[in-house]
Amino acid sequence: MLLRLRKGEDRRLRAGHPWVFSNEVDTASTPLTAFTPALTARVVSDRDAFLGYAYVNPHALISARLLSRDERREPDAALLAGRIGRALRLRARLYPTPHYRLVFGESDELPGLILDRYGDVVVGQIATAGMEARKADIEAAVREVVAPRTLVWKNDGSARDLEQLPKELTVAFGALPETLEIIENGIAFGAPLGQGQKTGWFYDQAANRARLRDLLPQGARVLDVCSYAGAWAVTALHAGAREAVCVDASASALEAASRNAGRHGMQVEPLRGDAFEVLEALAGAGRRFDAIVLDPPAFAKRRKDLPKAQAAYRKLNQFALRLLDDEGLLVSCSCSWHLPESELLAAIQSAARHVSRFVQVLAVGGQAPDHPLHPAIPETRYLKAFFCRVLTG
């Protein structure tokens, strides 16, 4: 079928962006109501110039996503397998062990698909109806190209609501593992799958955690806020920290953090509760730390959330700064792509002035290279991390 764009609406696609929004479609000549979800269409300009092959969802704001720009290459199972193989070659070159994000959606020209690899287990998430319809081809490609023991679909993301897809946890092949095994920066971890967040692990922070080892004061007392399975805390302990406290609202996350420390003969102090309330209680108890990591969930999931998110980041950093000793290290992160890097830095600076601290930014981090940026899609550059030296006065 044909999907024609309105006049002038082809500029973004020609510049490399793969999305077509519903208001960009010439619905008079190619009505979206004529399409069933996941159908492949030839996308053309108002002058019928070929722009690419895309899958279509007439019910979604992003009504089409390009899979191929080669007019001679209509998307098929072989194209999917080729893209997964290309993604695998990059990660195999970057990482010494098979523990990484294998496919990062649009950045690997597989829009709507996430695949994370945990050794011989692959956990995937599908966010769009177009990829859902191609699930069997993806499964065959993963089996052929990657050859894992198990492929699990953890399709519980909120994006599926927008595409009118059910949320589910299913096993494509192999046996469902109770715990995922990870090696990150040479350290072994375990993470829950069923009750875990996202696909079970946050590989995007791996490069930032490696940087923590270089900047952490020796013998540091470390506070890991929104710790999940304790990746920051355990990394700090391996780097010479003398104690680590993990704060999270989830009991199962804190249990995983304790297990991850225990497997290395270490221990963390788990504190369950709301991050703001726990930090306030720690200050009231006179606790002090040499390094604090703030790695909260996205406070700004939508643009309209930005004002409240800015206030939340400022407040969280302010509470943390009160707990840091002089010359302590603050690692402040945000995974909200709606919050620009400059706004996070402004929140840190505002918080510092409010509690009469001086901040020096030592390093700025982003997501690890298994989460490559798509130059035309700002949303693919979402993770920010500031490593700050905090001084009194």
Solvent accessible surface area in square Angstrom, and as a share of the most:
residue,aa,sasa,rsa
1,M,117,0.52
2,L,61,0.30
3,L,0,0.00
4,R,46,0.17
5,L,0,0.00
6,R,118,0.43
7,K,166,0.70
8,G,21,0.20
9,E,49,0.22
10,D,18,0.09
11,R,175,0.64
12,R,69,0.25
13,L,1,0.00
14,R,140,0.51
15,A,82,0.64
16,G,24,0.23
17,H,14,0.06
18,P,11,0.07
19,W,27,0.10
20,V,0,0.00
21,F,52,0.22
22,S,35,0.23
23,N,104,0.53
24,E,17,0.08
25,V,4,0.02
26,D,36,0.19
27,T,68,0.39
28,A,102,0.79
29,S,57,0.37
30,T,11,0.06
31,P,55,0.34
32,L,20,0.10
33,T,131,0.76
34,A,56,0.43
35,F,8,0.03
36,T,87,0.50
37,P,60,0.38
38,A,15,0.11
39,L,65,0.32
40,T,32,0.19
41,A,1,0.01
42,R,82,0.30
43,V,0,0.00
44,V,3,0.02
45,S,3,0.02
46,D,53,0.28
47,R,202,0.74
48,D,82,0.42
49,A,40,0.31
50,F,41,0.17
51,L,12,0.06
52,G,0,0.00
53,Y,15,0.06
54,A,0,0.00
55,Y,5,0.02
56,V,0,0.00
57,N,6,0.03
58,P,24,0.15
59,H,109,0.48
60,A,11,0.08
61,L,126,0.63
62,I,28,0.14
63,S,1,0.01
64,A,1,0.01
65,R,30,0.11
66,L,10,0.05
67,L,5,0.02
68,S,4,0.03
69,R,106,0.39
70,D,54,0.28
71,E,86,0.38
72,R,217,0.79
73,R,96,0.35
74,E,100,0.45
75,P,21,0.13
76,D,71,0.37
77,A,47,0.37
78,A,62,0.48
79,L,7,0.03
80,L,3,0.02
81,A,19,0.14
82,G,45,0.43
83,R,31,0.11
84,I,0,0.00
85,G,9,0.09
86,R,111,0.41
87,A,4,0.03
88,L,31,0.15
89,R,156,0.57
90,L,49,0.24
91,R,0,0.00
92,A,63,0.49
93,R,183,0.67
94,L,65,0.32
95,Y,48,0.18
96,P,134,0.85
97,T,41,0.24
98,P,51,0.32
99,H,21,0.09
100,Y,4,0.02
101,R,29,0.11
102,L,0,0.00
103,V,0,0.00
104,F,22,0.09
105,G,6,0.05
106,E,24,0.11
107,S,23,0.15
108,D,15,0.08
109,E,76,0.34
110,L,0,0.00
111,P,2,0.01
112,G,9,0.09
113,L,1,0.00
114,I,33,0.17
115,L,0,0.00
116,D,0,0.00
117,R,39,0.14
118,Y,6,0.02
119,G,15,0.15
120,D,67,0.35
121,V,8,0.04
122,V,0,0.00
123,V,0,0.00
124,G,0,0.00
125,Q,32,0.14
126,I,2,0.01
127,A,33,0.25
128,T,2,0.01
129,A,9,0.07
130,G,0,0.00
131,M,0,0.00
132,E,41,0.19
133,A,69,0.54
134,R,36,0.13
135,K,37,0.16
136,A,74,0.57
137,D,55,0.28
138,I,0,0.00
139,E,38,0.17
140,A,59,0.46
141,A,3,0.02
142,V,0,0.00
143,R,136,0.50
144,E,132,0.59
145,V,42,0.24
146,V,12,0.07
147,A,73,0.57
148,P,14,0.09
149,R,127,0.46
150,T,0,0.00
151,L,0,0.00
152,V,0,0.00
153,W,2,0.01
154,K,7,0.03
155,N,1,0.00
156,D,64,0.33
157,G,30,0.29
158,S,83,0.54
159,A,43,0.33
160,R,2,0.01
161,D,82,0.43
162,L,136,0.68
163,E,12,0.05
164,Q,127,0.56
165,L,26,0.13
166,P,86,0.54
167,K,104,0.44
168,E,57,0.25
169,L,76,0.38
170,T,53,0.31
171,V,60,0.34
172,A,35,0.27
173,F,25,0.10
174,G,49,0.47
175,A,66,0.51
176,L,93,0.46
177,P,22,0.14
178,E,160,0.72
179,T,57,0.33
180,L,2,0.01
181,E,91,0.41
182,I,1,0.01
183,I,69,0.35
184,E,9,0.04
185,N,53,0.27
186,G,70,0.68
187,I,9,0.05
188,A,36,0.28
189,F,0,0.00
190,G,6,0.06
191,A,1,0.01
192,P,19,0.12
193,L,1,0.01
194,G,52,0.50
195,Q,147,0.65
196,G,8,0.07
197,Q,77,0.34
198,K,120,0.51
199,T,0,0.00
200,G,0,0.00
201,W,5,0.02
202,F,58,0.24
203,Y,8,0.03
204,D,13,0.07
205,Q,4,0.02
206,A,11,0.09
207,A,45,0.35
208,N,4,0.02
209,R,6,0.02
210,A,25,0.19
211,R,94,0.34
212,L,0,0.00
213,R,97,0.35
214,D,120,0.62
215,L,54,0.27
216,L,14,0.07
217,P,47,0.30
218,Q,147,0.65
219,G,23,0.22
220,A,1,0.00
221,R,48,0.17
222,V,0,0.00
223,L,0,0.00
224,D,0,0.00
225,V,0,0.00
226,C,30,0.18
227,S,5,0.04
228,Y,17,0.07
229,A,1,0.01
230,G,0,0.00
231,A,7,0.06
232,W,4,0.01
233,A,0,0.00
234,V,0,0.00
235,T,1,0.01
236,A,0,0.00
237,L,20,0.10
238,H,77,0.34
239,A,21,0.16
240,G,31,0.30
241,A,10,0.08
242,R,154,0.56
243,E,67,0.30
244,A,3,0.02
245,V,2,0.01
246,C,0,0.00
247,V,1,0.00
248,D,14,0.07
249,A,68,0.52
250,S,36,0.23
251,A,38,0.29
252,S,30,0.19
253,A,3,0.02
254,L,11,0.05
255,E,96,0.43
256,A,1,0.01
257,A,0,0.00
258,S,43,0.28
259,R,137,0.50
260,N,1,0.01
261,A,0,0.00
262,G,44,0.42
263,R,107,0.39
264,H,54,0.24
265,G,75,0.72
266,M,57,0.26
267,Q,149,0.66
268,V,15,0.08
269,E,67,0.30
270,P,67,0.42
271,L,46,0.23
272,R,162,0.59
273,G,22,0.22
274,D,66,0.34
275,A,14,0.11
276,F,43,0.18
277,E,115,0.52
278,V,18,0.11
279,L,1,0.00
280,E,106,0.47
281,A,65,0.50
282,L,10,0.05
283,A,42,0.33
284,G,72,0.70
285,A,78,0.60
286,G,54,0.52
287,R,71,0.26
288,R,93,0.34
289,F,0,0.00
290,D,27,0.14
291,A,0,0.00
292,I,0,0.00
293,V,0,0.00
294,L,1,0.01
295,D,29,0.15
296,P,3,0.02
297,P,86,0.54
298,A,26,0.20
299,F,53,0.22
300,A,1,0.01
301,K,151,0.64
302,R,136,0.50
303,R,152,0.55
304,K,150,0.64
305,D,29,0.15
306,L,34,0.17
307,P,89,0.56
308,K,169,0.72
309,A,1,0.01
310,Q,48,0.21
311,A,43,0.33
312,A,24,0.18
313,Y,2,0.01
314,R,90,0.33
315,K,99,0.42
316,L,1,0.01
317,N,1,0.01
318,Q,26,0.11
319,F,20,0.08
320,A,0,0.00
321,L,0,0.00
322,R,106,0.39
323,L,1,0.00
324,L,0,0.00
325,D,40,0.21
326,D,81,0.42
327,E,94,0.42
328,G,3,0.03
329,L,5,0.03
330,L,0,0.00
331,V,0,0.00
332,S,1,0.01
333,C,1,0.01
334,S,1,0.00
335,C,42,0.25
336,S,1,0.01
337,W,82,0.29
338,H,28,0.12
339,L,1,0.01
340,P,64,0.40
341,E,52,0.23
342,S,78,0.50
343,E,60,0.27
344,L,0,0.00
345,L,67,0.33
346,A,53,0.41
347,A,5,0.04
348,I,1,0.00
349,Q,90,0.40
350,S,48,0.31
351,A,0,0.00
352,A,0,0.00
353,R,125,0.45
354,H,125,0.56
355,V,28,0.16
356,S,69,0.45
357,R,18,0.07
358,F,101,0.42
359,V,19,0.11
360,Q,64,0.29
361,V,62,0.36
362,L,85,0.43
363,A,19,0.15
364,V,68,0.39
365,G,11,0.11
366,G,27,0.26
367,Q,24,0.11
368,A,2,0.02
369,P,71,0.45
370,D,1,0.01
371,H,4,0.02
372,P,34,0.22
373,L,87,0.43
374,H,35,0.15
375,P,140,0.88
376,A,30,0.23
377,I,2,0.01
378,P,86,0.54
379,E,51,0.23
380,T,13,0.08
381,R,117,0.43
382,Y,34,0.13
383,L,4,0.02
384,K,4,0.02
385,A,0,0.00
386,F,6,0.02
387,F,0,0.00
388,C,0,0.00
389,R,79,0.29
390,V,0,0.00
391,L,33,0.16
392,T,96,0.56
393,G,66,0.63
